[in-house]
């Protein structure tokens, strides 16, 4: 393990394939990503993630800083990567790393394909927004948690009622807290309350092989939903949940699929 990567031929159909800088960065991310969990300066770096910086990528890819930033923007827009920024470095996540590098054959419908660089007109069909800002109120969050647990019977029926217990629970908790800080800070301009962190936890934490883990597909969709809420100036959990519900109703399970749906709709193909 770890000495090679797999590239599906369907990458030839990928919307960014002819964009040399974006393609180069994406392949670089897959090559650089951890094939098993590690850590860096006390931060957990999961499988499919790696630590880097703009200057490092600039040097490794022989690109200018602006070219690197533009390629990152492209990949974030279409859901191929997410980025967690820290003061002197960033942690890049290849969203579908397990899908790309799984040793078992996978169906094609979730490979990297489709149209690139959609607008910010999103898949929400404008859900009714409660334009009041989020307050960390426990009552609406708890109601949403019930709905999402009922609507997502995933991971082969494994119960997810306590994902912080057992081996690895502390690292998952730290990861959830970090994602909550990034989501609330980047899109809502605020620090997460305890109920906000619980709202993030309930949507991305799962159990895999009997151990707590982060569902990267759910995490990508949550980032997408927060972006939609910010674009609509509806910074509250009701709006976020409305976006997630509409994605689920359309059978959309990754951020990449959501952005490709947006792009197809903008071109009149949906």
Order of alpha helices (4+ residues) and beta strands (2+ residues): alpha-beta-beta-beta-alpha-alpha-beta-beta-alpha-alpha-alpha-alpha-beta-beta-alpha-alpha-alpha
